[in-house]
Amino acid sequence: MLVSGDDALAHRLAAELRDVYRQQVTLLVPPSSPSPGLPANAGAPSGGRALALLGRVSAGIVRTGGGRAAADGEGGRPNEMPVLETRDPDDDALREAGVETAQALALVHEDDETNIRAALTARRLNPRLRLVIRLYNRKLGQHLEELLDQAAVLAVPGMAADDIDSSTTVLSDADTAAPALAATAVTGTSKIVQADGLLLRAAERPPPGPGSAAEPGLCTLALLSSTSSDPGGVEGSEDSGSAGPLLLPDDRAVAAASRRGRIVLEAVTRPEAGPASRLSGPALPFRELFSRRVRWSFAGVLTAVAALAVASWLTSGGHPLHAAYITLLDLFAINDPAVDGETDRQILQLLTGLVGLLLLPLLVAAVLEALSSFRSATALRRPPRGLAGHVVLLGLGKIGTRVLGRLCEIGIPVVCVENDPEARGVALARRLRVPVIIGDVTQEGVLDAARIHRAHALLALTSSDTTNLEAALYARSIASDLRVALRLYDDDFATAVYRTLRAAHPGALTRSRSVTSLSAPAFAGAMMGRQVLGAISVERRVLLFAALEVAELPRLEGHTIAEALRPGMWRVLALDMTAPGDRRPDLSAAPPDDGAEHTSGLLFDLHPGHLLRPGDRVVVAATRRGLAELLEHRMR
């Protein structure tokens, strides 16, 4: 297998394929590539302001024991493997790496154009090659996937349908990591995986209180670490031992761990159309077009005009519409003066003219306010004064933009902080009318302007470790119970930050998250040719969901649902009841919008004695090593 990239995702993906799936991997990197796990644009954590700040926090705290833990995943840094240095994955470089005989190629460069050019070249050199491409542009990715699949069919006319479905996969590390990052900042937010038009909600539930029982849900996917309140523990890592998170436990393990938090498959629902409309750009509300003072002034003028019209009707005795018409003529000063009229008529005309004089400046004020409101609607909003309980999001790059969209979809109030006014996510924030603070987060007053003292959580997602750490430390100095999630690249540095912050603030939630560790399992799964529906993070481990054909898996074929369960490795969640000829190839995509009514064929309430047959397709939840073992015999 070949992996070509220029940042930490390439190194972690190569290690995933080699260490978890036991594949022979060749890594293509640019000359003088940064060390694995630390991209070129990441702030170097060794020395400087970040470690000085961390030292201040850790001073006075009892030194904690425990072994070394990875920051965000099970996989570590890759050891020695074949590495080919090339400036560009062109024809010569791909041929030298062995693309003509390779099983799969992952193109995970940060530049979309580089990945597209290399994908077209690789498809020409090896039509049977399985391609996994990293692209941020979703629409372009869909068109590219169709184009490359069509090229494979034309080059190899007898290619099987399953091979066509898995021949090209376009993924985005931002899309893969955004749900987990968003869920980290919001208590009670479900982690969602889409399958056959349904939403599989994996909800985190705290330990039940005394005398109460935990709600089981459809099934228990994981038992959370029992060391979350221990500052000396290493929550969620391999060093936690039996106290660490337990993925895919059996019923006996769940019953024995009644005092531990858990992640359960809570419900299966159909996605609602409402949240998607939030991304279409809301119209300007009327109450924001005019201020309250102008609205009340208009109400007063209209009331006065109505009263004058009623008085004119009562005094003149004519038709009510005629009285209203005469009042409007007097209001706009286009009626003849009532010089020879009766006294009450003259008084009403003078009062109506006075109201008309008051109406003129009011109309001018309304026009000016409307122009100002439309002008501000195209500009960035400022946080409202009374805002509280919101999420402060630092960084509106590729990752921050996807997380912002995710938080807005689930209705979470957000305030963004970005140093670059031309950043990728600024336009999305403006369209969603999300408050944005333009400024350097390390400068005094920037986080205060984001109302950090009233915030519910802080998501530090900039590309610099030092910036994220400094923001987290300053925020904790203001609000010690603030939920904090940091995006950190270096594993050793992330471990030190995580343990120190938790020791300094044991009552607050601290999480360190790596985008590469969250997205690498999905990329590796696509390299192995299986259909990955999604991945969720369980503390510092990852649980994958995939749709698999039973005929290809000897560990499932001919076994019952109960026999197919392998605690800690894999579990069958659902069975696709759709006839093989009518099945949609991509379960992770929504049903086609062709006007027809689509019903899901997935059955989740499976009897333990149900026998899995060769023609069945199942949805499984598995660890990375579990899926590697599940697919081992098929790959041979």
Solvent accessible surface area in square Angstrom, and as a share of the most:
residue,aa,sasa,rsa
1,M,22,0.10
2,L,5,0.03
3,V,0,0.00
4,S,1,0.01
5,G,0,0.00
6,D,47,0.24
7,D,10,0.05
8,A,3,0.03
9,L,2,0.01
10,A,0,0.00
11,H,16,0.07
12,R,19,0.07
13,L,0,0.00
14,A,0,0.00
15,A,3,0.02
16,E,3,0.02
17,L,0,0.00
18,R,48,0.18
19,D,43,0.22
20,V,10,0.06
21,Y,5,0.02
22,R,168,0.61
23,Q,33,0.14
24,Q,153,0.68
25,V,4,0.02
26,T,26,0.15
27,L,4,0.02
28,L,1,0.00
29,V,6,0.04
30,P,33,0.21
31,P,47,0.29
32,S,109,0.70
33,S,32,0.20
34,P,43,0.27
35,S,70,0.45
36,P,42,0.26
37,G,13,0.13
38,L,39,0.20
39,P,8,0.05
40,A,91,0.71
41,N,86,0.44
42,A,12,0.09
43,G,16,0.16
44,A,63,0.49
45,P,13,0.08
46,S,91,0.59
47,G,42,0.40
48,G,59,0.57
49,R,129,0.47
50,A,1,0.00
51,L,71,0.36
52,A,51,0.40
53,L,30,0.15
54,L,15,0.07
55,G,36,0.35
56,R,176,0.64
57,V,37,0.21
58,S,42,0.27
59,A,72,0.56
60,G,86,0.83
61,I,54,0.27
62,V,130,0.75
63,R,230,0.84
64,T,45,0.26
65,G,50,0.48
66,G,62,0.59
67,G,38,0.36
68,R,153,0.56
69,A,4,0.03
70,A,22,0.17
71,A,0,0.00
72,D,5,0.03
73,G,6,0.06
74,E,40,0.18
75,G,14,0.13
76,G,35,0.34
77,R,101,0.37
78,P,21,0.13
79,N,118,0.60
80,E,165,0.74
81,M,24,0.11
82,P,77,0.48
83,V,82,0.47
84,L,34,0.17
85,E,104,0.47
86,T,25,0.14
87,R,207,0.75
88,D,45,0.23
89,P,6,0.04
90,D,63,0.33
91,D,46,0.24
92,D,108,0.56
93,A,7,0.06
94,L,0,0.00
95,R,117,0.43
96,E,129,0.58
97,A,17,0.13
98,G,27,0.26
99,V,0,0.00
100,E,91,0.41
101,T,126,0.73
102,A,18,0.14
103,Q,84,0.37
104,A,0,0.00
105,L,0,0.00
106,A,0,0.00
107,L,0,0.00
108,V,0,0.00
109,H,14,0.06
110,E,81,0.36
111,D,73,0.38
112,D,37,0.19
113,E,114,0.51
114,T,20,0.11
115,N,0,0.00
116,I,34,0.17
117,R,108,0.39
118,A,2,0.01
119,A,0,0.00
120,L,81,0.40
121,T,15,0.09
122,A,0,0.00
123,R,9,0.03
124,R,143,0.52
125,L,24,0.12
126,N,16,0.08
127,P,37,0.23
128,R,157,0.57
129,L,1,0.01
130,R,44,0.16
131,L,0,0.00
132,V,0,0.00
133,I,0,0.00
134,R,13,0.05
135,L,4,0.02
136,Y,27,0.10
137,N,73,0.37
138,R,136,0.50
139,K,153,0.65
140,L,69,0.34
141,G,2,0.02
142,Q,115,0.51
143,H,121,0.54
144,L,9,0.05
145,E,54,0.24
146,E,117,0.52
147,L,96,0.48
148,L,2,0.01
149,D,24,0.13
150,Q,108,0.48
151,A,38,0.29
152,A,0,0.00
153,V,54,0.31
154,L,132,0.66
155,A,57,0.44
156,V,18,0.10
157,P,116,0.73
158,G,73,0.70
159,M,20,0.09
160,A,56,0.43
161,A,72,0.56
162,D,80,0.41
163,D,71,0.37
164,I,43,0.22
165,D,69,0.36
166,S,24,0.16
167,S,6,0.04
168,T,1,0.00
169,T,32,0.19
170,V,29,0.16
171,L,41,0.20
172,S,9,0.06
173,D,9,0.05
174,A,0,0.00
175,D,46,0.24
176,T,30,0.18
177,A,0,0.00
178,A,4,0.03
179,P,39,0.25
180,A,8,0.06
181,L,0,0.00
182,A,1,0.01
183,A,11,0.09
184,T,16,0.09
185,A,2,0.02
186,V,18,0.10
187,T,90,0.53
188,G,63,0.61
189,T,26,0.15
190,S,18,0.11
191,K,23,0.10
192,I,47,0.24
193,V,6,0.03
194,Q,47,0.21
195,A,0,0.00
196,D,15,0.08
197,G,2,0.02
198,L,17,0.08
199,L,30,0.15
200,L,2,0.01
201,R,69,0.25
202,A,2,0.01
203,A,9,0.07
204,E,84,0.38
205,R,42,0.15
206,P,104,0.66
207,P,69,0.44
208,P,22,0.14
209,G,35,0.34
210,P,136,0.86
211,G,93,0.89
212,S,57,0.37
213,A,92,0.71
214,A,32,0.25
215,E,113,0.51
216,P,96,0.60
217,G,32,0.31
218,L,96,0.48
219,C,16,0.10
220,T,11,0.06
221,L,0,0.00
222,A,0,0.00
223,L,1,0.00
224,L,20,0.10
225,S,8,0.05
226,S,61,0.40
227,T,21,0.12
228,S,60,0.39
229,S,98,0.63
230,D,69,0.36
231,P,46,0.29
232,G,29,0.28
233,G,10,0.10
234,V,7,0.04
235,E,6,0.02
236,G,0,0.00
237,S,13,0.08
238,E,115,0.51
239,D,70,0.36
240,S,16,0.10
241,G,55,0.53
242,S,114,0.74
243,A,29,0.22
244,G,4,0.04
245,P,10,0.06
246,L,70,0.35
247,L,2,0.01
248,L,0,0.00
249,P,2,0.01
250,D,36,0.18
251,D,113,0.59
252,R,196,0.72
253,A,28,0.22
254,V,26,0.15
255,A,77,0.59
256,A,90,0.70
257,A,14,0.11
258,S,49,0.31
259,R,131,0.48
260,R,40,0.15
261,G,7,0.06
262,R,16,0.06
263,I,1,0.00
264,V,0,0.00
265,L,3,0.01
266,E,54,0.24
267,A,25,0.19
268,V,44,0.25
269,T,56,0.32
270,R,116,0.42
271,P,63,0.39
272,E,139,0.62
273,A,91,0.71
274,G,44,0.42
275,P,49,0.31
276,A,68,0.53
277,S,69,0.45
278,R,118,0.43
279,L,47,0.23
280,S,84,0.54
281,G,28,0.27
282,P,76,0.48
283,A,90,0.70
284,L,45,0.22
285,P,40,0.25
286,F,133,0.56
287,R,168,0.61
288,E,66,0.29
289,L,33,0.16
290,F,37,0.15
291,S,46,0.29
292,R,172,0.63
293,R,201,0.73
294,V,10,0.06
295,R,76,0.28
296,W,179,0.63
297,S,42,0.27
298,F,54,0.23
299,A,44,0.34
300,G,41,0.39
301,V,20,0.12
302,L,121,0.60
303,T,92,0.54
304,A,35,0.27
305,V,19,0.11
306,A,56,0.43
307,A,60,0.47
308,L,19,0.09
309,A,18,0.14
310,V,76,0.43
311,A,32,0.25
312,S,11,0.07
313,W,100,0.35
314,L,123,0.61
315,T,70,0.41
316,S,78,0.51
317,G,64,0.61
318,G,34,0.32
319,H,112,0.50
320,P,67,0.42
321,L,133,0.66
322,H,104,0.46
323,A,3,0.03
324,A,36,0.28
325,Y,126,0.48
326,I,34,0.17
327,T,5,0.03
328,L,79,0.39
329,L,31,0.15
330,D,7,0.04
331,L,13,0.07
332,F,113,0.47
333,A,88,0.68
334,I,118,0.60
335,N,42,0.21
336,D,114,0.59
337,P,101,0.64
338,A,17,0.13
339,V,113,0.65
340,D,146,0.75
341,G,34,0.33
342,E,125,0.56
343,T,95,0.55
344,D,54,0.28
345,R,58,0.21
346,Q,59,0.26
347,I,90,0.46
348,L,21,0.10
349,Q,30,0.13
350,L,135,0.67
351,L,81,0.40
352,T,3,0.02
353,G,26,0.25
354,L,96,0.48
355,V,18,0.10
356,G,13,0.13
357,L,124,0.62
358,L,106,0.53
359,L,23,0.11
360,L,114,0.57
361,P,80,0.50
362,L,19,0.09
363,L,80,0.40
364,V,81,0.46
365,A,39,0.30
366,A,8,0.06
367,V,88,0.50
368,L,110,0.55
369,E,50,0.23
370,A,17,0.13
371,L,96,0.48
372,S,56,0.36
373,S,17,0.11
374,F,116,0.48
375,R,160,0.58
376,S,61,0.39
377,A,26,0.20
378,T,95,0.55
379,A,49,0.38
380,L,45,0.22
381,R,75,0.27
382,R,152,0.55
383,P,11,0.07
384,P,59,0.37
385,R,212,0.77
386,G,63,0.60
387,L,31,0.15
388,A,62,0.48
389,G,44,0.42
390,H,0,0.00
391,V,1,0.01
392,V,0,0.00
393,L,0,0.00
394,L,1,0.00
395,G,6,0.06
396,L,0,0.00
397,G,35,0.34
398,K,46,0.19
399,I,6,0.03
400,G,1,0.01
401,T,10,0.06
402,R,36,0.13
403,V,0,0.00
404,L,0,0.00
405,G,9,0.09
406,R,43,0.16
407,L,0,0.00
408,C,8,0.05
409,E,54,0.24
410,I,60,0.30
411,G,43,0.41
412,I,38,0.19
413,P,64,0.40
414,V,7,0.04
415,V,0,0.00
416,C,0,0.00
417,V,4,0.02
418,E,21,0.09
419,N,99,0.51
420,D,68,0.35
421,P,74,0.47
422,E,151,0.68
423,A,19,0.15
424,R,127,0.46
425,G,0,0.00
426,V,4,0.02
427,A,63,0.48
428,L,27,0.13
429,A,0,0.00
430,R,87,0.32
431,R,117,0.43
432,L,18,0.09
433,R,40,0.15
434,V,10,0.06
435,P,12,0.08
436,V,2,0.01
437,I,7,0.04
438,I,67,0.34
439,G,18,0.17
440,D,51,0.26
441,V,15,0.09
442,T,31,0.18
443,Q,109,0.48
444,E,165,0.74
445,G,31,0.30
446,V,19,0.11
447,L,3,0.02
448,D,57,0.30
449,A,24,0.19
450,A,0,0.00
451,R,51,0.19
452,I,0,0.00
453,H,97,0.43
454,R,107,0.39
455,A,15,0.12
456,H,70,0.31
457,A,1,0.00
458,L,0,0.00
459,L,0,0.00
460,A,0,0.00
461,L,4,0.02
462,T,29,0.17
463,S,43,0.28
464,S,23,0.15
465,D,0,0.00
466,T,22,0.13
467,T,25,0.14
468,N,0,0.00
469,L,0,0.00
470,E,29,0.13
471,A,1,0.01
472,A,0,0.00
473,L,17,0.09
474,Y,81,0.31
475,A,0,0.00
476,R,3,0.01
477,S,86,0.56
478,I,65,0.33
479,A,17,0.13
480,S,66,0.42
481,D,108,0.56
482,L,4,0.02
483,R,44,0.16
484,V,4,0.02
485,A,2,0.01
486,L,1,0.00
487,R,32,0.12
488,L,1,0.00
489,Y,18,0.07
490,D,21,0.11
491,D,6,0.03
492,D,70,0.36
493,F,12,0.05
494,A,0,0.00
495,T,11,0.06
496,A,44,0.34
497,V,1,0.00
498,Y,4,0.01
499,R,30,0.11
500,T,21,0.12
501,L,0,0.00
502,R,12,0.04
503,A,18,0.14
504,A,32,0.25
505,H,41,0.18
506,P,87,0.55
507,G,78,0.75
508,A,11,0.08
509,L,50,0.25
510,T,3,0.02
511,R,35,0.13
512,S,2,0.01
513,R,12,0.04
514,S,2,0.01
515,V,6,0.04
516,T,12,0.07
517,S,2,0.01
518,L,10,0.05
519,S,0,0.00
520,A,0,0.00
521,P,0,0.00
522,A,6,0.04
523,F,0,0.00
524,A,0,0.00
525,G,0,0.00
526,A,5,0.04
527,M,0,0.00
528,M,2,0.01
529,G,15,0.15
530,R,12,0.05
531,Q,40,0.18
532,V,28,0.16
533,L,16,0.08
534,G,19,0.18
535,A,23,0.18
536,I,7,0.03
537,S,3,0.02
538,V,0,0.00
539,E,16,0.07
540,R,9,0.03
541,R,48,0.18
542,V,2,0.01
543,L,0,0.00
544,L,0,0.00
545,F,1,0.00
546,A,0,0.00
547,A,6,0.05
548,L,6,0.03
549,E,48,0.21
550,V,0,0.00
551,A,56,0.43
552,E,58,0.26
553,L,1,0.00
554,P,72,0.45
555,R,72,0.26
556,L,0,0.00
557,E,63,0.28
558,G,47,0.46
559,H,68,0.31
560,T,28,0.16
561,I,22,0.11
562,A,60,0.46
563,E,112,0.50
564,A,3,0.02
565,L,49,0.24
566,R,94,0.34
567,P,65,0.41
568,G,24,0.23
569,M,38,0.17
570,W,9,0.03
571,R,49,0.18
572,V,10,0.05
573,L,9,0.04
574,A,0,0.00
575,L,6,0.03
576,D,6,0.03
577,M,115,0.51
578,T,41,0.24
579,A,55,0.43
580,P,97,0.61
581,G,78,0.75
582,D,107,0.56
583,R,42,0.15
584,R,54,0.20
585,P,81,0.51
586,D,62,0.32
587,L,1,0.01
588,S,37,0.24
589,A,42,0.33
590,A,63,0.49
591,P,38,0.24
592,P,68,0.43
593,D,150,0.77
594,D,92,0.48
595,G,77,0.74
596,A,62,0.48
597,E,162,0.72
598,H,64,0.28
599,T,110,0.64
600,S,29,0.18
601,G,16,0.15
602,L,19,0.09
603,L,75,0.37
604,F,36,0.15
605,D,126,0.66
606,L,28,0.14
607,H,136,0.61
608,P,79,0.50
609,G,44,0.43
610,H,54,0.24
611,L,75,0.37
612,L,1,0.00
613,R,132,0.48
614,P,71,0.45
615,G,43,0.42
616,D,24,0.13
617,R,14,0.05
618,V,1,0.00
619,V,1,0.00
620,V,0,0.00
621,A,0,0.00
622,A,0,0.00
623,T,4,0.02
624,R,4,0.02
625,R,116,0.42
626,G,0,0.00
627,L,0,0.00
628,A,10,0.07
629,E,41,0.18
630,L,0,0.00
631,L,0,0.00
632,E,57,0.25
633,H,77,0.34
634,R,76,0.28
635,M,59,0.26
636,R,204,0.75
